[in-house]
């Protein structure tokens, strides 16, 4: 089964932040992730299928209760039949055609033994990033607005409670003026839970944007889509990989996969949204940013098994989605 969110317009997938002037001042700003977080997509599905939100032991369990123990991988972006993956590490979307070259380049940086070689390889990586960015598969739009409210006589005035001037950053994929442009955000459904085949129009993300949601019986797995080998020695982080703060991400990953690893990437602090059942924000985690790469020092892992299982906290709804890749040779020597 697969879930597809068809995008018709610029979207807002809000990062952590507030419009509230009490916390940010009179002028407030909200910016967008490059792709929606897994909790944004799972939340849209839960709102569609769940009759009520029940308190559970934790926020992941709330999704599991609402959607009857689902297992999602993603999100993945498809623009005009070409797959793209979140690479927030470089602030870009990386295509299926460039993915292996990107990972191979990073592998060579990790193996470099002196500063001159590292500098040369980093320059080569920057050239690749520049080439990918030049294709301009997405762009950010900055919009300035004023928070308004409707009076009884239907006139509008500034809403003093919700704020005055604000700046909202939207993301636009491809060229929506082109009628042939098709943009869809996918979730690969490993276990459908209570999802039912159908087509709906729903609001997704911030600012009331409407998308077409389709749930169908199509089979989709990135293992087949990318023709991935049965075993892998490299793991591309395709969605935020979450762990509790105050712990070593490297140690946590090694425990989960049972292998010694090296990591190329950045760690960020990420919030996972708002709990309707508890009426408060969900926890904040440290996260390995999408576009980071995990190298297994020796040995390999089963590609399908680690893809379907995922890593870290929230892997049931799509966090910690991993694209396994087999690089040739001993990658860390």
N, C-alpha and C positions, 0 to 999 in steps of 0.2 A: 504494500500500500504506500501511497505517496500523498503528501499535502503540498499544494501549490498556492501561493499568494501572488496573484497577478497585479502588477503595479501600473497605474495609469498616470501618475503625477509625482511631483516632488514630495518626498516623505520626511518625517521628523521622527527619528529613533533616539530619544533623549538620553544624553549622558547624565551623570549625577549633577545636580544643581537645582537652584530654586529661582522661580520668578518672583517670589514673595519679597517686597521691598524691605520688610523688617530684617531680612537676613542678607540681602544683597544691595540695598540702597534703592533709590528711586529708579535708576536705570539698571535693568536686569537682562541677563542673556542666557539662552539655552542652546547647546550645540548637539549635533546628531552623531551617533555612531555611523560607520560606513555601512554596516548591515545591522538589522535588528538583533537584539540579544535573544537567546533561546527562551528566556522567561517571557519576553514580549510576545513571541509566537505561541508559546504554550498557554500564556494567559488569555490570548484571543480565542484559542480552542476551548479552554476551560469555560470562558464566558458563554460560548455557544452551546456547549454540551452539558454543563453542570447546572442542576436545578438550584443548588445552594452551595455556599462555601462553608466547609466544616473545619474547625480547628483540629490540627493534628500535632504530632510531636515536633515537626519542623516544617519549613516552607516547602521542601521537596516533597514531603509526605502529603501536603495539601494538594499539590498537583496530581500526585499519584491517586489520591482519593477521588478528586474531581474527574479525572480521565481514566480511572480504572486501570492503574498500573501500566502506563504507556512506556515506550522506549523509542525516542527520536534521535536522529543524528542530523547535524546541520546547525545553522542554516547554510545553504548553498545558493548562489545566485546564478541564474541562467539568462543570458542576454542574446537573443537571436541564435539560439541553439548552441551557444558556446558557454561552458562552465567557467565560473569565476569563484575564487576563494578569498575570504577576508584576510588581508595582510596589513592589519592596523599597525604593526611594527614599523612599516614603511609608509603608512597612510595611503595605501592603494589596494586595489583589487587585482589579484594575480590570476591569469587565465590558466586553463589546463595545459596549454602549449608552453607556458613559461615556468610551470611549477618545478619540473625536474631540474631545469637549468639553475633556477634560484637556489634550490636545495644543494645541488652540486657545488655551486659557488661558495656557499656558506661552509660546506664540508672542507673545502680547500683552505678557507680562512682559518678554520679550527685546527687544521694540520700544520699551518705555517709555523716556522721555527724562529724567525727573526723579524724585526720591525719593518725592514725594507720589503720583505715578501708580503707581510700583512698589509702594508700600505698599498702595494701594487694590486693585491687581490680585492681590497676594499674599493679601490678605484674602479676595478672591473665590475664589481657588484653595483656600484653607483651608476655605471653606464647602463647596466641591465635595468635598474630601477627607473632611470630616466627614459629608456626605450618603452617600458611598460606604461609609464605615466603619460607619455606622448600620445598614446592611443585614446586617452581621455574617455574611458568608459563611464566615468561619473564626474560630477562637479558639485560643489557646495554652493548653495544660494543663501545669501544673508537678507533677511527681511525685517524691517522695523515696524512695530505695531504699537497701538495704545490700548490698554485694557479698558473695555467699556462695559457698561451694564445698561439694561433697558428699564426706563421708568414706566409708571402706569400709563402715561399718555403715549407710549411707544417711542419716545425720543430716547437718545442715548447720551450718557455722560460718563466721565472717567470713573472707573471703579476704584475707590480709594483703598479698599481692602485687598484687591488682587493686584494692584500695581498700576503704574502709569505707563511710561515708555519701556518697551522691551525689544530685544533683538533675538530673533529666532533663526537658527541655521538649519536649512533643509538640505537633503541630498537628492540629486536627480540622476537617474541611470540612463545612459544612452541619450537619444534624441526623441522626446515624446511628440515632437511636431511631425516626425516620420511615421506614417500610419502603419508601416511594416515593422516598426520597432516592437519587439515582444520582450518584456521584462518580467521574470517570475522568481520568487524566492521559494526554495524547496525545503521541506523537511523529509528526510528518508525515514519511513516508519518501520521500525524493527518489530515492535509490538503495538497494535492499534488501540488496545484498551477499548473504550466505548465509542471510538470514532466511527462514523457511518458515511458511506458513499453519498456524495451530494455536492451541490454548488450553492454558494451563499455570497451575499455582499455584506461586508462587515467593516467596522472601523479598526484601523491598526496604527499603533504608535500615537504620537502626539498630534495636536491640532486637528483632530477629527478627520484624518485622511481616510478615504474609502478604498478598499481593494476587493478583488474577486477571489474568494476562497474556494478551492476545489479539492475534494477528497475523493480519490479514485483507487481502483485496484491495481494500478500499474506497479510493476516491480521496478525498484531502483536501488542500486547500491553503487557507491563510488568505487568499490573493488572492481566491478565489471565496467563501469563507465570509463575509468582511467586505465583499465587493463593492468591492474596491480598484481605483482607476483604473490604467490601463496605465503611467502615469508619476507619479512622486512627488517632492516637494520637502522632505519631512520623514520622518525615520526614528525609530520608537519602538524602544527597546532592550528586547527581550522576554526575553533571558537574558544572563548576565554576558558582557561583551565584553572579552576578554582580550588583553593585550599585555605584552611584556617590561617589567620594571621599569627605571626610569632613562631611559625614552623619553617623548616627548610623545605622548599619546593622540590629541590633535587632529591633529598632523602625520601620524601613522600612518593615521588614518581618511582624511585628505585624499589621501594617496598611494594608498590602496586604491580609493577611489571616483572619484578624478580631479576633485574639486570642492572649492572652499573652503567650510568649514562653521563653524557656531557650535554650541556644546554647552551644554545645560542638564542638570545632573545632578551626581552624586558619583562619586568614584573610591575604591575599596576595595582591600584586599589580600586575595586569594582563593587558597586551596589547591585543587587539583583531585583530591585523593584519594591512594590508595595503589597502587603498582604491584606486582601479584603476581609478575610476571616478574622484576623487579629487587629485590623484597623491601625496598622503601624508599618513602618518600613522593615523590609527584610534585612538580614545581616549584611555586613560588608566583609569582603574577602580579599586576600591577595590573589592575583591572577597572572598567569603566564599569558602574555598578549598574543592574539592570532598573528601568524607570520613567524613566530618563534619555532625553532627546530630542536628536536631531541634526538641525540645520536647515541646508539647503543654501542658500548665499547667493544664487546665481544659477543658473538652469538646473534640470534635473531628471534623475532616474535612472530606468532601466527597472525597474518594480516587481517583476515576476516574476524578473528576472535577479538583483537584489540580495537578494531573499528566498531564492531557492534557493542562491545562493552563500554568503551570510552574510559576516560580517566577523571579523577577528582570528584568534587562535590557537584551535584546536579547533573550528572552524566545521563540520568534517565530522560531528561527533557532536551538534551543537546549540548550542554556545557561539556568542555573537555572532549569535543569531537576531534578525532585524530585521522589524518590521511597517512597510511603507512606507505613507505617507499623503500625499495631495495636499491642501494647504491653499490656499485661493483667494488670489490677489493676491501681491504681493511680500512675503514673510513677514518679511523682516529690515529693511524700511524703513518 
